[in-house]
């Protein structure tokens, strides 16, 4: 099923732009709203223009597409602490291996050769 970007009709505060973007990207609505507020604070009128463009360019979500499922909390996790610790350990081990591979390449003669070859 192809998802489309709409202004949300059931979760929106002002125009439903942030809620629609959050639904489209499967992110919590508060995160998108925080991003928009940050954009407004640091760029001023650009944040307002982006939001207004969303209000005028995005269609309102049709009523037959409104989701009947409850909003999931971003703070709930079904994994046990032990499972999360194992997952974290695996991710750190993969990251460590990638860093070792990068260090091995940067300190190799192949890296120096590639660097000199790219200068040509």
C-alpha positions as CSV (number, residue, x, y, z in Angstrom):
1,X,0.0,0.0,0.0
2,X,1.4,3.3,-1.1
3,X,1.4,6.1,1.6
4,X,0.6,9.7,0.6
5,X,1.5,12.9,2.5
6,X,-1.6,14.6,3.8
7,X,-2.5,17.1,6.5
8,X,-3.8,15.1,9.4
9,X,-7.4,15.7,10.2
10,X,-7.5,13.9,13.5
11,X,-4.2,14.8,15.2
12,X,-3.6,18.3,13.9
13,X,-3.4,21.4,16.1
14,X,-3.3,24.3,13.7
15,X,-3.3,23.0,10.1
16,X,-2.4,19.4,10.7
17,X,0.9,19.7,8.8
18,X,3.2,18.4,11.5
19,X,0.9,15.5,12.4
20,X,0.6,14.6,8.7
21,X,4.4,14.6,8.2
22,X,4.7,12.5,11.4
23,X,2.2,9.9,10.1
24,X,3.9,9.8,6.8
25,X,7.4,9.1,8.3
26,X,6.1,7.0,11.2
27,X,7.6,9.4,13.7
28,X,6.1,10.8,16.9
29,X,4.2,14.0,16.4
30,X,6.0,15.8,19.2
31,X,9.3,15.2,17.4
32,X,8.1,16.9,14.2
33,X,6.5,19.7,16.2
34,X,9.8,20.2,18.1
35,X,11.6,20.3,14.8
36,X,9.3,23.0,13.4
37,X,9.6,25.1,16.5
38,X,13.4,24.8,16.3
39,X,13.3,25.8,12.6
40,X,11.1,28.8,13.5
41,X,13.4,29.8,16.4
42,X,16.6,29.6,14.4
43,X,15.4,30.9,11.0
44,X,12.3,32.9,11.9
45,X,10.3,33.5,8.8
46,X,11.5,30.3,7.0
47,X,9.8,28.1,9.6
48,X,6.5,30.0,9.1
49,X,6.8,29.9,5.3
50,X,7.5,26.1,5.4
51,X,4.4,25.5,7.6
52,X,2.2,27.8,5.5
53,X,3.4,26.0,2.3
54,X,2.4,22.8,3.9
55,X,-1.1,24.1,4.8
56,X,-1.7,25.4,1.3
57,X,0.0,22.6,-0.8
58,X,-1.0,19.5,1.2
59,X,-4.5,18.1,0.9
60,X,-6.5,17.4,4.0
61,X,-6.5,13.7,4.8
62,X,-9.6,11.9,3.5
63,X,-11.9,10.6,6.2
64,X,-11.7,7.0,4.9
65,X,-7.9,7.1,5.4
66,X,-7.9,8.2,9.1
67,X,-6.2,5.7,11.2
68,X,-8.4,4.0,13.8
69,X,-5.4,2.6,15.7
70,X,-4.3,4.2,18.9
71,X,-1.3,6.5,18.9
72,X,1.7,4.6,20.2
73,X,3.9,6.1,22.8
74,X,7.5,6.6,21.7
75,X,8.6,5.6,25.2
76,X,7.2,2.1,25.3
77,X,9.5,-0.8,24.6
78,X,8.5,-4.5,24.6
79,X,12.1,-5.8,24.9
80,X,13.4,-6.8,28.3
81,X,16.4,-4.9,29.6
82,X,18.6,-7.9,29.0
83,X,17.5,-8.0,25.3
84,X,18.2,-4.3,24.9
85,X,21.6,-4.7,26.5
86,X,22.4,-7.5,24.1
87,X,21.3,-5.5,21.1
88,X,23.3,-2.5,22.3
89,X,26.4,-4.7,22.8
90,X,26.0,-6.1,19.2
91,X,25.6,-2.6,17.8
92,X,28.7,-1.4,19.6
93,X,30.7,-4.5,18.5
94,X,29.7,-3.8,14.8
95,X,30.6,-0.1,15.2
96,X,34.0,-1.1,16.8
97,X,34.7,-3.4,13.8
98,X,33.9,-0.7,11.3
99,X,36.2,1.8,13.1
100,X,39.0,-0.8,13.2
101,X,38.5,-1.4,9.4
102,X,38.7,2.4,8.8
103,X,41.8,2.8,10.9
104,X,43.4,-0.2,9.2
105,X,42.7,1.4,5.8
106,X,43.9,4.9,6.7
107,X,47.2,3.6,8.1
108,X,47.8,1.3,5.1
109,X,49.9,2.1,2.0
110,X,46.8,1.6,-0.1
111,X,45.3,4.7,1.4
112,X,48.4,6.7,0.6
113,X,48.4,5.3,-3.0
114,X,44.7,6.2,-3.4
115,X,45.3,9.7,-2.0
116,X,48.2,10.4,-4.4
117,X,46.2,8.9,-7.3
118,X,43.3,11.2,-6.7
119,X,45.6,14.2,-6.8
120,X,46.4,13.5,-10.4
